[in-house]
C-alpha cells in the first residue's frame, strides 16, 4: 500500500523572504536569504534575543536554523542572546512557517 502526501514540496526559491508573527506580548521576525543565511529576532516581555546564521533543509517540511557563534562574552550575558542556537522550523505552506508554537506568515 502506498501513501501520497497532498502537500507539494516547497522549493528553496519559494521560501526566500521575510516572515513575521505579532501578538499581544511578542513579535517574531525571520528572514531567509537565497545564500542560505537567515536572521531571527524575537521580541517578548522586554527581551529581544536574535541570531543570524545558516539554514538548511532537514526534510521536505523542516528547516534547521544554525546560529553563528557569538564573538563576545557580553553577547552571552545580554537580553539579545538567543539560548536555542539550533532551532527547527516546520514548513506548513510556502507562505507559513511554524517556529515552536508560533505561526509566522510571509510578509509581502
Backbone as ProteinMPNN parsed JSONL, in Angstrom:
{"seq_chain_A": "XXXXXXXXXXXXXXXXXXXXXXXXXXXXXXXXXXXXXXXXXXXXXXXXXXXXXXXXXXXXXXXXXXXXXXXXXXXXXXXXXXXXXXXXXXXXXXXXXXXXXXXXXXXX", "coords_chain_A": {"N_chain_A": [[0.839, -1.162, 0.0], [0.581, 2.219, -0.836], [1.161, 5.51, 0.278], [0.383, 8.857, -0.444], [1.369, 12.146, -0.14], [-0.545, 15.14, 0.038], [0.644, 17.536, 0.047], [2.692, 19.596, -1.795], [6.191, 19.559, -2.538], [8.177, 22.157, -1.166], [10.045, 24.64, -2.746], [13.399, 25.924, -2.597], [13.499, 28.55, -3.589], [10.876, 29.517, -3.294], [10.731, 29.858, -0.589], [12.391, 31.942, 0.212], [12.632, 35.123, 1.769], [10.831, 37.34, 4.044], [9.307, 36.603, 7.173], [6.747, 36.915, 9.63], [5.277, 37.187, 12.916], [2.926, 38.508, 15.044], [1.833, 39.257, 18.266], [-0.016, 39.979, 21.291], [1.969, 40.077, 23.289], [4.344, 39.567, 21.993], [6.683, 39.541, 19.203], [7.744, 38.114, 16.394], [10.29, 37.66, 13.989], [11.563, 36.467, 10.996], [13.95, 36.128, 8.531], [14.745, 34.642, 5.524], [17.437, 34.171, 3.46], [18.596, 33.984, -0.002], [21.218, 32.946, -0.096], [21.329, 31.006, 1.786], [21.496, 32.012, 4.376], [20.208, 33.456, 7.429], [18.153, 35.636, 9.485], [16.942, 35.87, 12.666], [14.679, 37.211, 14.938], [13.286, 37.78, 18.1], [10.934, 39.411, 19.973], [9.88, 39.926, 23.174], [8.263, 40.554, 26.186], [10.052, 42.65, 27.006], [12.502, 41.593, 26.332], [14.791, 40.883, 23.677], [15.938, 38.659, 22.015], [18.139, 37.549, 19.413], [19.444, 36.025, 16.432], [21.766, 35.222, 13.851], [22.588, 33.218, 11.039], [23.12, 30.093, 9.313], [20.795, 28.379, 7.224], [19.171, 25.244, 6.482], [17.627, 22.509, 4.719], [16.132, 19.925, 6.604], [14.334, 18.017, 6.073], [11.586, 17.511, 3.753], [9.684, 19.121, 4.963], [10.857, 20.514, 7.054], [13.063, 22.914, 8.403], [16.389, 23.563, 9.409], [17.824, 25.787, 11.553], [20.857, 27.2, 12.064], [22.559, 28.935, 14.306], [25.125, 31.411, 14.132], [28.166, 31.4, 16.007], [28.611, 33.462, 18.89], [30.754, 36.286, 19.335], [31.611, 37.765, 21.501], [31.799, 37.847, 25.062], [29.991, 39.471, 26.36], [27.74, 39.363, 24.747], [26.637, 36.862, 25.35], [25.657, 37.362, 27.859], [23.738, 39.285, 27.526], [20.363, 40.572, 26.937], [19.858, 40.097, 24.375], [20.826, 37.686, 23.544], [20.287, 34.586, 22.073], [19.299, 31.659, 23.44], [18.612, 29.118, 22.437], [20.357, 27.666, 20.029], [20.108, 26.216, 17.738], [17.523, 26.06, 16.375], [14.517, 24.467, 15.08], [12.378, 24.72, 12.243], [9.153, 24.343, 11.071], [7.773, 23.736, 7.894], [4.795, 24.808, 6.881], [3.336, 25.729, 4.768], [4.029, 27.336, 1.643], [3.887, 29.972, 2.335], [3.76, 30.029, 5.068], [5.303, 29.379, 8.146], [6.212, 27.378, 10.975], [7.359, 28.087, 14.099], [8.298, 26.741, 16.936], [5.485, 27.09, 18.842], [4.433, 29.099, 17.398], [3.017, 30.592, 14.536], [4.42, 31.812, 11.677], [3.896, 34.209, 9.18], [4.377, 34.881, 5.722], [5.733, 37.96, 4.734], [4.549, 40.33, 2.553]], "CA_chain_A": [[0.0, 0.0, 0.0], [1.385, 3.43, -0.949], [0.504, 6.749, 0.691], [0.909, 10.016, -1.146], [1.044, 13.396, 0.536], [-1.16, 16.148, -0.826], [1.471, 18.734, 0.109], [3.768, 19.571, -2.769], [7.446, 20.007, -1.937], [8.459, 23.582, -1.265], [11.37, 24.868, -3.298], [14.195, 26.96, -1.927], [13.157, 29.879, -4.084], [9.603, 29.984, -2.764], [10.874, 30.137, 0.843], [13.142, 33.169, 0.451], [11.841, 36.289, 2.141], [10.623, 37.645, 5.456], [8.129, 36.056, 7.826], [6.561, 37.527, 10.945], [4.115, 36.875, 13.742], [2.784, 39.509, 16.097], [0.782, 39.023, 19.243], [-0.091, 40.984, 22.346], [3.208, 40.153, 24.068], [5.505, 39.085, 21.248], [6.864, 39.893, 17.799], [8.761, 37.245, 15.807], [10.679, 38.013, 12.632], [12.547, 35.555, 10.408], [14.246, 36.392, 7.122], [15.546, 33.601, 4.869], [18.111, 34.737, 2.291], [18.95, 32.998, -1.036], [22.536, 32.344, 0.138], [21.124, 30.087, 2.922], [21.666, 32.671, 5.664], [18.945, 33.924, 7.991], [18.155, 36.494, 10.669], [15.781, 35.583, 13.502], [14.549, 38.116, 16.072], [12.089, 37.568, 18.908], [10.755, 40.45, 20.984], [8.853, 39.481, 24.101], [8.42, 40.949, 27.585], [11.237, 43.469, 27.21], [13.699, 40.919, 25.826], [14.799, 40.806, 22.213], [17.012, 37.798, 21.522], [18.221, 37.391, 17.964], [20.638, 35.351, 15.937], [21.893, 35.048, 12.407], [23.338, 32.0, 10.769], [22.838, 29.356, 8.077], [19.645, 27.486, 7.273], [19.194, 24.15, 5.516], [16.516, 21.564, 4.837], [16.331, 18.649, 7.281], [13.419, 17.154, 5.33], [10.72, 18.333, 2.899], [8.852, 20.042, 5.733], [11.564, 21.032, 8.229], [14.311, 23.654, 8.231], [17.296, 23.646, 10.542], [18.488, 27.085, 11.654], [22.073, 27.057, 12.85], [23.053, 30.278, 14.634], [26.56, 31.615, 14.214], [28.674, 31.581, 17.366], [28.813, 34.858, 19.269], [32.18, 36.529, 19.46], [31.942, 38.484, 22.728], [31.17, 37.343, 26.278], [28.873, 40.365, 26.666], [26.57, 38.907, 23.995], [26.06, 35.755, 26.109], [25.022, 37.897, 29.056], [22.748, 40.305, 27.188], [18.999, 40.126, 26.65], [19.8, 39.821, 22.947], [21.401, 36.372, 23.247], [19.311, 33.521, 21.897], [19.833, 30.446, 24.061], [18.431, 27.997, 21.498], [21.259, 28.007, 18.934], [19.867, 25.362, 16.585], [16.08, 25.789, 16.334], [13.912, 23.852, 13.896], [11.202, 25.423, 11.743], [8.313, 23.476, 10.239], [7.174, 24.381, 6.73], [3.377, 24.459, 6.817], [2.918, 26.132, 3.424], [5.091, 28.219, 1.137], [3.747, 31.289, 2.959], [3.618, 29.89, 6.519], [6.278, 28.551, 8.854], [5.898, 27.212, 12.39], [8.519, 28.162, 14.979], [7.716, 26.383, 18.233], [4.019, 27.113, 18.748], [4.073, 30.335, 16.714], [2.907, 30.539, 13.081], [4.944, 33.001, 11.009], [3.353, 34.369, 7.84], [5.273, 35.602, 4.812], [5.459, 39.386, 4.559], [4.554, 40.62, 1.1]], "C_chain_A": [[0.892, 1.235, 0.0], [0.553, 4.635, -0.524], [1.18, 7.905, -0.019], [0.45, 11.263, -0.408], [0.412, 14.368, -0.443], [-0.368, 17.449, -0.802], [2.602, 18.624, -0.9], [5.041, 20.077, -2.113], [7.66, 21.501, -2.162], [9.876, 23.759, -1.783], [12.092, 25.943, -2.495], [13.69, 28.343, -2.301], [11.845, 30.394, -3.495], [9.685, 30.301, -1.263], [11.588, 31.453, 1.134], [12.19, 34.299, 0.83], [11.71, 36.423, 3.646], [9.293, 37.095, 5.941], [7.987, 36.745, 9.18], [5.301, 37.007, 11.621], [4.083, 37.897, 14.863], [1.605, 39.137, 16.977], [0.823, 40.112, 20.287], [1.26, 41.184, 23.036], [4.449, 39.717, 23.301], [5.502, 39.595, 19.804], [8.035, 39.045, 17.285], [9.037, 37.704, 14.387], [11.772, 37.048, 12.165], [12.715, 35.909, 8.945], [15.177, 35.304, 6.607], [16.116, 34.184, 3.583], [18.48, 33.631, 1.289], [20.296, 32.31, -0.824], [22.525, 31.394, 1.343], [21.483, 30.69, 4.272], [20.296, 33.145, 6.142], [19.207, 34.907, 9.113], [16.849, 36.225, 11.401], [15.801, 36.522, 14.697], [13.23, 37.836, 16.779], [12.038, 38.675, 19.954], [9.593, 40.034, 21.87], [9.198, 39.921, 25.514], [9.717, 41.706, 27.847], [12.536, 42.834, 26.762], [13.637, 40.902, 24.306], [15.977, 39.969, 21.718], [16.97, 37.687, 20.001], [19.462, 36.568, 17.628], [20.599, 35.332, 14.423], [22.736, 33.803, 12.203], [22.977, 31.403, 9.431], [21.608, 28.488, 8.274], [19.801, 26.408, 6.21], [17.967, 23.267, 5.739], [16.961, 20.347, 5.644], [15.488, 17.585, 6.585], [12.559, 18.07, 4.46], [9.927, 19.373, 3.673], [9.533, 20.625, 6.964], [12.865, 21.719, 7.84], [15.099, 23.61, 9.529], [17.962, 25.011, 10.493], [19.686, 26.917, 12.572], [22.686, 28.439, 13.073], [24.577, 30.31, 14.642], [26.944, 31.769, 15.68], [28.85, 33.072, 17.648], [30.292, 35.074, 19.559], [32.588, 37.236, 20.753], [31.161, 37.906, 23.911], [29.935, 38.182, 26.615], [27.597, 39.926, 25.957], [25.871, 37.757, 24.716], [25.226, 36.272, 27.282], [23.9, 38.878, 28.765], [21.373, 39.702, 26.951], [18.833, 39.8, 25.175], [20.358, 38.468, 22.556], [20.296, 35.325, 23.158], [19.908, 32.214, 22.404], [19.729, 29.234, 23.146], [19.215, 28.327, 20.235], [21.019, 27.192, 17.666], [18.372, 25.015, 16.472], [15.64, 25.154, 15.008], [12.656, 24.642, 13.534], [10.444, 24.476, 10.83], [7.708, 24.285, 9.101], [5.728, 23.904, 6.645], [2.87, 24.667, 5.395], [4.002, 27.068, 2.929], [5.034, 29.621, 1.743], [3.618, 31.231, 4.476], [4.658, 28.931, 7.068], [5.858, 28.465, 10.316], [7.196, 27.146, 13.181], [8.018, 27.919, 16.394], [6.21, 26.289, 18.083], [3.514, 28.319, 17.963], [4.071, 30.136, 15.203], [3.389, 31.871, 12.518], [4.4, 33.048, 9.6], [4.297, 35.224, 7.006], [4.792, 37.047, 4.659], [5.566, 39.69, 3.086], [5.014, 42.005, 0.805]], "O_chain_A": [[1.86, 1.294, 0.757], [-0.608, 4.77, -0.912], [2.401, 7.927, -0.175], [-0.731, 11.408, -0.092], [0.788, 14.415, -1.614], [-0.678, 18.373, -1.554], [3.381, 17.671, -0.867], [4.985, 20.931, -1.228], [7.353, 22.03, -3.231], [10.802, 23.099, -1.31], [11.472, 26.758, -1.811], [13.48, 29.197, -1.44], [11.719, 31.588, -3.224], [8.787, 30.951, -0.727], [11.403, 32.023, 2.209], [11.091, 34.417, 0.286], [12.374, 35.729, 4.416], [8.291, 37.117, 5.226], [8.982, 37.115, 9.803], [4.396, 36.468, 10.983], [5.082, 38.123, 15.545], [0.536, 38.758, 16.499], [1.603, 41.059, 20.182], [1.653, 42.312, 23.331], [5.503, 39.517, 23.903], [4.476, 40.014, 19.267], [9.178, 39.242, 17.696], [8.119, 38.092, 13.664], [12.772, 36.842, 12.853], [11.737, 35.983, 8.202], [16.249, 35.068, 7.164], [15.368, 34.637, 2.716], [18.656, 32.477, 1.679], [20.501, 31.202, -1.318], [23.581, 31.024, 1.858], [21.748, 29.953, 5.222], [19.347, 33.226, 5.362], [20.321, 35.009, 9.628], [15.771, 36.342, 10.818], [16.811, 36.627, 15.392], [12.19, 37.675, 16.14], [12.98, 38.856, 20.726], [8.477, 39.817, 21.399], [10.31, 39.683, 25.985], [10.408, 41.419, 28.825], [13.58, 43.484, 26.809], [12.554, 40.906, 23.721], [16.897, 40.488, 21.086], [15.903, 37.728, 19.389], [20.388, 36.44, 18.428], [19.538, 35.416, 13.804], [23.496, 33.392, 13.08], [22.572, 32.118, 8.514], [21.397, 27.928, 9.35], [20.458, 26.606, 5.188], [17.356, 23.282, 6.807], [18.036, 19.798, 5.402], [15.869, 16.417, 6.512], [12.782, 19.28, 4.433], [9.537, 20.398, 3.113], [8.858, 21.176, 7.834], [13.66, 21.192, 7.061], [14.524, 23.62, 10.618], [18.597, 25.356, 9.497], [19.535, 26.533, 13.732], [23.255, 29.035, 12.159], [25.232, 29.371, 15.093], [26.138, 32.217, 16.496], [29.194, 33.846, 16.755], [30.994, 34.153, 19.978], [33.775, 37.302, 21.072], [30.0, 37.523, 23.769], [28.94, 37.648, 27.105], [26.5, 40.09, 26.49], [24.643, 37.679, 24.7], [24.21, 35.677, 27.643], [23.176, 39.266, 29.682], [21.228, 38.491, 26.785], [17.793, 39.285, 24.763], [20.371, 38.122, 21.375], [19.471, 35.2, 24.063], [20.899, 31.722, 21.864], [20.647, 28.416, 23.084], [18.791, 29.175, 19.449], [21.647, 27.441, 16.638], [17.997, 23.843, 16.473], [16.298, 25.29, 13.976], [11.964, 25.165, 14.406], [11.023, 23.878, 9.923], [7.195, 25.383, 9.314], [5.471, 22.732, 6.37], [2.074, 23.879, 4.886], [4.814, 27.546, 3.721], [6.007, 30.371, 1.677], [3.391, 32.259, 5.115], [4.87, 27.837, 6.544], [5.219, 29.38, 10.835], [8.026, 26.263, 12.963], [7.382, 28.791, 16.987], [5.712, 25.496, 17.284], [2.306, 28.541, 17.872], [5.016, 29.575, 14.649], [2.841, 32.926, 12.837], [4.434, 32.044, 8.889], [4.929, 36.155, 7.504], [3.603, 37.309, 4.48], [6.557, 39.348, 2.442], [5.074, 42.401, -0.359]]}, "name": "protein", "num_of_chains": 1, "seq": "XXXXXXXXXXXXXXXXXXXXXXXXXXXXXXXXXXXXXXXXXXXXXXXXXXXXXXXXXXXXXXXXXXXXXXXXXXXXXXXXXXXXXXXXXXXXXXXXXXXXXXXXXXXX"}
